[in-house]
């Protein structure tokens, strides 16, 4: 389920979340998305790949170049893994320029900003900053 553009991915995410009536259902959907993340190699769970600023453990790795960056990530938290799934859907496989130009509007669109604890919001911001930093570094 990879959309052609980051914008299309954000619209699809907003539409999917609109199906759920309350936040209990939305959190369950997030957890389900996190469970569907591809396996993350144990060998990559190193301090070098750990995202700083997240309360839970999060590891994020980028591969590729400025034309197409692919991200792999995982967390020890079910909800955070779901957030990772959303971020990867929007940003992974995109060019560095597209990653840098894409603001994560889906966070506001699905009401996530109002329903995350401050520590999870900080973690989400840290993951996003890491993705943007890796894109900027590859853009050179």
N, C-alpha and C positions, 0 to 999 in steps of 0.2 A: 504494500500500500504506500508507494512512493509517488507523490505528486510531482508534476513537472517543475513547479516553481515553489519557492518558500512561501509566497503569498497564497498559492493554491492550497498548500499544506495547512496554513493558518486558518483559511476559510473552512476547510474540511474538519479541522479540529473543533472549531466553533460550532459547526453544524452537528457534529457527533455529540458534543456536550449539551446541546440544546434539547436532545431527546430525553435527558434525565431531569426528573422533577425536583429532586432535592440533592443536597450535598452529600448525604449518605451514599446515594447511588453514584454520584460523581466520584467520590473517593474510592468506591469499589471498582469503578471503571479504571481509575488511575492505577490502582493496585494490579488489576488484570493486565493493563498495558505493560507495567513493569515486569510482570512474570513472563511476558512474551519476548523480553529482550534476548538477543542471542547470547550464548554463553560467553563469559569474559574470562580470558586466560588468567589463571592464577599467577603466572610468571609476570604479568603486567600490573599486579596489585602491589606496586612499589611506592615509596615515598615520592619519587620523581613524578609519578602519574596521579598522585592524590591531589584532589582539589582542596585548596586551603579556604577556610571560611565556611565550611559546611559542618554542622553539628554531627551529622552521621558521616560514615566513611563513604567517600565517592572517589572513584578512579575514572579518569578520562584520558583517552589516547587518540591522537589525530594521525591519519595516514594520508598520503597523497601530496598534491602540490596546489599551487594557486588556481589551477584549472578546475580541480575537484578535490575537496577535502572530505574524507570519510572519518566519522567519529565512532568510537566504541566507548561505552561507559557502563558502569554498574554502581550500585549502592548497597549497603547492608540494610537499608530502610526500604520497605515495600512502597510507600508513597513517594519517596524520593526517586526510586527506580521508575515509577510512573512518570514523574516530571522529566526524568532523563529521556524516556521514550518519546515524549512530546518534543523536547528540544532536538533530539536526533532526527525526528521526522521533519522538522522545519529546516534544520541546518546541515545535516549530514548529506554528502554527495553534491553539495553546491560549490560554486566557485568562491574563492576568498572574497572577491568584490561583492558577490551577492550576499554572502554571510555578513559582511561589514555593513551593507546597506539595509539589512532586514532588521527592523525593530520587532521585538516579540509581542506584537499586538494581541495575540491569542490569549495571553495571560489575563489581560483586562477583559477581552471579549467573552471569556468563559467564567469570569467572576473569580478567578483563582486568587488574584491579589488580595481580595477581601477575606478569603477563607484559609489562607496559610498562616501558620504561626510566624512570629517575627524571625525565629531561627530558621524556619524553612524558607521564608522569603529571602533571608540573607544567603542561604545556601543556593537557592535558585539564581540569585544575582551573581554569586561566585562562579557557578557553572557557566552561566551566560558569558561572564567576563573572560573565563578561560577559553571558551569557544572563539570569542571575538579576538582574543590575544593570539591564539594559534593561527587564525585566519590572517591577521595583520602581519604576523611573522612570516607566513608563507608568501604573502603578497610582496614582501621584501621592501 
